[in-house]
Amino acid sequence: QGFVSKVHRKKPHLKPMPRHIQKSNAGKSVIRSRVEHIFADQKSQTGLFVRTVGIARANMRIGLANITYNMRRLLFLKRLSASA
């Protein structure tokens, strides 16, 4: 139906991991690390812990955390390009 699994595959017991599974897991790890770094930053820096009454307030809080992260990231990238 057009869906592709994003779950890592395990190594076969007592056998080496096939090369195509290694490559597949590596590609999934790249995506996962990109996403998890953002979530970890939002949780540690902005103290993001959504405990609100109502989905609208939760969406607003997450949206504000995303905007804050994007602004901080933009400033970081501008500082990085200015020094280079």
Secondary structure, 3 states (H helix, E strand, C coil): CCCCCCCCCCCCCCCCCCHHHHHHHHHHHHHHHHHHHHHHHHHHHCCCCCCCCCHHHHHHHHHHHHHHHHHHHHHHHHHHHHHC
